[in-house]
Amino acid sequence: MSAFKPFYSLLLVALACLGCREQSNEKLPKAEQPEMVGDAQGIRSDTQKAPVEKDTTSFVLTEDNAIDFFFNYQKDLKVNQVRIQTSMGSFTVQLYDNVPYHKSNFIYLTRKGYFDNTMFHRVVPNFIIQGGNADNQQTARKRKEIGRYLLPPDTRKGHKHHRGTISMPSSEIDNPHMLASPFEFFIVVTDPGSYHLDGNYTAFGRVIQGMDVVDRINQVPIDDGEWPMKNIYIEKAEVLE
């Protein structure tokens, strides 16, 4: 039996090394990258249908709790303006008080720092600029931590898609009722407006300062997928208290 001990020891070492090599070659999962969708006659979001892991250490929004959460969140809101600093300058939006879920959602995401380091990922000349997404792990992580949910349309408050209107795109996920993607927004550039969007998308505010910055973003060169040739970052979004 003693003659087999060296061979047995070498066999154990070889198996251990093989296991280490297999573990080191395991690939980490990549963050889901957005696929640009939509055309100049409508706004569509590419929010991904990704599972949200249960996290017992923090609050996570879901389709079951989002409406109740924002109903209570908006009760004490005394603010309605957000300044958005981009890599091409800053502009300020004023949110409509009578569109409470979309207003409170935008302020909540701003306070959570969600929009920071996202991009204006879609530009349609003389129509809209669309922001709030990015093809990086940081944005995917933020979405996962905040939660997966949609917002119901709120299109009967009399707000039209005039030039400078900030509105919310609908999600492409099992969505016959045009539920809104909470993480993205678009701003109308068309003069005097894009009124074919009325009734289909929820206008929840307007640009009150810096519309010249929005116009400059709308004029940048884009590729075939309407993505700017040079990334346009939202460097910082802040609620004006």
ZIZISUL-V972040 format. One record per residue. N is the residue number from 1. OMEGA is omega as a letter, one per 30 degrees, with the letter a starting at -180 (* if undefined). BURIAL is b if it has 16 or more other ideal C-beta (glycine too) atoms within 10 Angstrom, else e. Layout:
<<N & OMEGA & BURIAL> <N & OMEGA & BURIAL>>
This chain:
<<1 & a & e> <2 & a & e> <3 & a & e> <4 & a & e> <5 & l & e> <6 & a & e> <7 & l & e> <8 & l & e> <9 & l & e> <10 & l & e> <11 & l & e> <12 & l & e> <13 & a & e> <14 & l & e> <15 & l & e> <16 & l & e> <17 & l & e> <18 & l & e> <19 & l & e> <20 & a & e> <21 & a & e> <22 & a & e> <23 & a & e> <24 & a & e> <25 & a & e> <26 & a & e> <27 & l & e> <28 & l & e> <29 & l & e> <30 & l & e> <31 & l & b> <32 & a & b> <33 & a & e> <34 & l & b> <35 & a & e> <36 & l & e> <37 & l & e> <38 & l & b> <39 & a & e> <40 & l & e> <41 & a & e> <42 & a & e> <43 & l & b> <44 & a & b> <45 & a & b> <46 & l & b> <47 & a & b> <48 & l & b> <49 & a & e> <50 & l & e> <51 & l & e> <52 & a & e> <53 & l & e> <54 & a & e> <55 & a & e> <56 & a & e> <57 & a & e> <58 & l & e> <59 & l & e> <60 & l & b> <61 & l & b> <62 & l & e> <63 & a & e> <64 & a & e> <65 & a & e> <66 & a & b> <67 & l & e> <68 & a & e> <69 & a & b> <70 & l & b> <71 & l & e> <72 & a & e> <73 & a & b> <74 & a & b> <75 & a & e> <76 & a & e> <77 & l & e> <78 & a & e> <79 & l & e> <80 & l & b> <81 & l & b> <82 & l & b> <83 & a & b> <84 & l & b> <85 & a & b> <86 & l & b> <87 & l & e> <88 & a & b> <89 & a & e> <90 & l & b> <91 & a & b> <92 & l & b> <93 & l & b> <94 & a & b> <95 & a & b> <96 & a & b> <97 & a & e> <98 & l & e> <99 & a & b> <100 & a & b> <101 & a & b> <102 & l & b> <103 & a & b> <104 & l & b> <105 & a & b> <106 & l & b> <107 & l & b> <108 & a & b> <109 & l & b> <110 & l & b> <111 & l & e> <112 & a & e> <113 & a & e> <114 & a & b> <115 & a & b> <116 & l & b> <117 & l & e> <118 & a & b> <119 & l & b> <120 & a & b> <121 & l & b> <122 & l & b> <123 & l & b> <124 & a & b> <125 & l & e> <126 & l & e> <127 & a & b> <128 & l & b> <129 & a & b> <130 & a & b> <131 & l & b> <132 & l & b> <133 & l & b> <134 & a & b> <135 & l & e> <136 & a & e> <137 & a & e> <138 & l & e> <139 & l & b> <140 & l & b> <141 & l & e> <142 & l & b> <143 & a & b> <144 & a & b> <145 & a & b> <146 & l & b> <147 & a & b> <148 & a & b> <149 & l & b> <150 & l & b> <151 & l & b> <152 & l & e> <153 & l & b> <154 & a & b> <155 & a & b> <156 & a & e> <157 & l & e> <158 & a & e> <159 & l & b> <160 & a & e> <161 & l & b> <162 & l & b> <163 & l & b> <164 & l & b> <165 & l & b> <166 & a & b> <167 & a & b> <168 & l & b> <169 & l & b> <170 & l & b> <171 & l & b> <172 & a & b> <173 & l & e> <174 & a & e> <175 & l & e> <176 & a & e> <177 & l & e> <178 & l & b> <179 & a & b> <180 & l & b> <181 & a & b> <182 & a & b> <183 & a & b> <184 & l & b> <185 & l & b> <186 & a & b> <187 & a & b> <188 & l & b> <189 & a & b> <190 & l & b> <191 & g & e> <192 & a & e> <193 & l & b> <194 & a & b> <195 & l & e> <196 & l & e> <197 & a & b> <198 & l & b> <199 & l & e> <200 & a & e> <201 & a & b> <202 & l & b> <203 & a & b> <204 & l & b> <205 & a & b> <206 & l & b> <207 & a & b> <208 & l & e> <209 & l & e> <210 & l & b> <211 & l & b> <212 & l & e> <213 & l & b> <214 & l & b> <215 & l & b> <216 & l & e> <217 & a & b> <218 & a & b> <219 & a & e> <220 & l & e> <221 & a & e> <222 & l & b> <223 & a & e> <224 & l & e> <225 & l & e> <226 & l & b> <227 & l & b> <228 & l & b> <229 & l & e> <230 & a & e> <231 & l & e> <232 & a & b> <233 & l & b> <234 & a & b> <235 & a & e> <236 & l & e> <237 & a & b> <238 & l & b> <239 & l & b> <240 & a & e> <241 & * & e>>
